[in-house]
């Protein structure tokens, strides 16, 4: 009978169900009794909202040439496809399994039906066969290198390969073992693969072999069965060694770069630089400078120069043989030899004491590092402090170093 009510109430306020706003569930329709004897009559309607079928979204499947693996096309669909659909054209398997040996490439349509509402949904998988990289003719050129250098491997003569990015996997065996993969960019059939020195850090003989070569986009691999292993060698580099105190020189020697090289105990060609890296070699006749730092490199028979140069700070000091005592001086005011100057005395023996005597054994001068140099006058009051006459005078030089005995000698004073 009409005129009943629905519970729960619908958004329309009547019995009209709107799927966009009313939820699924059980709705009860009640018709009230016309008298007090009979009860109300009711019935219920259960409403289900059926989702539309979903075949997912379109996808692609690229199969490498020669691959015999079977592929489930369902796995190539995007989105959230429902299972239980059908494929057309039909595959040889009678299901969704694609067999490259028998099924042709092309577009395969997946259809999902929803019978209650008479709805269908479709999506497509485009299947294509991809050619493998053709590295026929590949030449692998590997130079011998010095320890500390990066290894640059030239891959060339790939006449049939298409320019682009490729993934190469390789193995290096020898004193150390490396298994690595890298992305390389090939242009005009060649590229360079660089292995950093931090990976190959031991000297010796190595072997390099390619274990996989694939297109970086499709992952399709080339036939590498004909590639041979290539040998190369990492030669030792040597940091020079200096003899003990080989950085110390005397003032009178006027030492040069060559003198510094003569203090190296390492064999091979020695070159010196003003910087720890790079730069040009210094001339062998260049004079050394006190306090300067120089850097030595040695070149081995394999033409390997030092990866780490020897750092040497040079000290040039006064030596005992640099102590020069003149046999005369002429304090005549011409500013030439006006004082009795013992070269390098203060530098070598700062605690010295110098005494000067005349022929009669009378001390006429006494001085140390803080005293003025003897200028031919007396520093005592016995002779009135005047200018001394021309003649021979005698000196006693006390070194006061606790080792060296005092030195006696004569000096001629002229005017």
Buried (B, 14 or more C-beta within 10 A) or exposed (E): EEEBEBEEEBEEEEEEBEEEEBEEEEBEBEBEEEEEEEEEEEEEEEEEEEEEBBBBEBBEBBBBEEBEEBBEBBEBBEEEBBEEBEBEEEBEBEEBBBEBEEBEBEEBBBBBBBEEEEEBBBBBBBBEBBEBBBBEEBEBBBEBBBBBBEBEBBBBBBEEBEEEEBBBBBBBBBEBEBEEEEEBEBEEBBBEBEBEBEEBEEBEEBEBBBEEBBBBEBEBBBEBEEBEEBEBBBBEBBBBEBEEEBBEBBBBEEBBBBBBBEBBEBEBEBBBBEEEEEEEEBEBEBEBEEEEEBBBBBBBEEEBBBBBBBEBEBEBEBBEEBBEBEEEBBBEEEEEBBBBEBBBBBBBBEEBBBBBBBEEEEBBBBBEEEEEBBBBBBBEEEBEEEEBEEEEBBBBBBBBEEEBEEBEEEBEBEE
